[in-house]
């Protein structure tokens, strides 16, 4: 039955205490398909037990199955993927069965979740850089953060290398440009030296003509005809 637009949807929030490696699967067709159901759930992890639950109430022509996974994470993944899954024409209803847990199962479940949360927190911290460097007028600056001694020494060494490289580049840029003499022969082959001379002569002619044109004042454009303008 479809719900009305103004009716708020029912939201169910699961916590780690509600989740379990024990699952109850409802709305399974009464066709003797226990082996097929076992194969379907076994694709998500190792299963220790799979049996029908005759004592549970169910709809006509349907069965209820009890499935026990070996790992808590596999059961959680199977529940998320196979809930509302169409199996032989029926939509499966998969729910957690934490009431079948023992004290050891609950303790192991909570310890497993604690390790998962710590692993996610540590991975997130490793992705965030502890050192932020900024360059202001060629001088490095250090942002205060909890650093280890080896990280500080490595960062200082990298700053020193970057500063020395910038000094070297600025020194090279400030050095005067020297012109190579055109009278010397730099090649062992005479033909190469002759070619270099010809190229240099052409470049010198182009340079001299350019300087001559720049030195000439802009003259008035000559008139083409002698007709008087009114």
Phi, psi and omega in degrees: 000124182288141180277158180284160184293325182276358180275126180291141180288150177279122182247129178245124180254127179258140172248178180294335178286329179284329181287155183199163174272003175258128182236148173242124183250119180251169178063035175274129181301140180279069182238014184065040185257035180295322179293321178294322177294322178296318178296322180296313181284335180290344177291347181254002177153173180287135181248130179269332184205139176212113184210154177285151179248099183285335184282345182280143176286141181210167178287161178299144178064023176228158178237165177238132182240148176250125182234132179240116177274158177282324181246144180294321181294324178294320178295320179295320179293318179295321179296319181292326184273326189259354174290130186069019177279137181279117182234110181054041176091348180246148176273122182287143175247102184256130180221157177283150178235066182290347179291344178268000182284148172265176179296323178294322178296316179296319179296317179295323179295314180293322179292321178296318179293324178297319179294321179296317180295317179296321179295321179292321178295318180293322178293323177292324179290325180291333179283335181277123180290138178276341185241129176238116182253141177226145182254123179228107182059039177078006181246129179285148177234149185245127176270134184294128179200154178291110185239154174268156183300320182292326177293322179295316180295319178295320180292320178296319178298318179294323177295319179298318178297316180295321180293317179295324178293319178295323177295320180294318180294318178295324178294322179292321181292328182277345182291140182292149180274123180262142179266141180276136181293138181271358182269346183271152176258121184255358182239152178286332181275134179291326180295322178294318178296321178296319178296318179297320179296316180298318180296319180295321178296318179295319179295322178294320178296317179296318180294318180292320178294324178294317178295323179295319179292323179290329181284333181290136176287154181290114181271158179287141181294126183293148178281143182279320182238170181259015181289142181281133179271135180265000000 
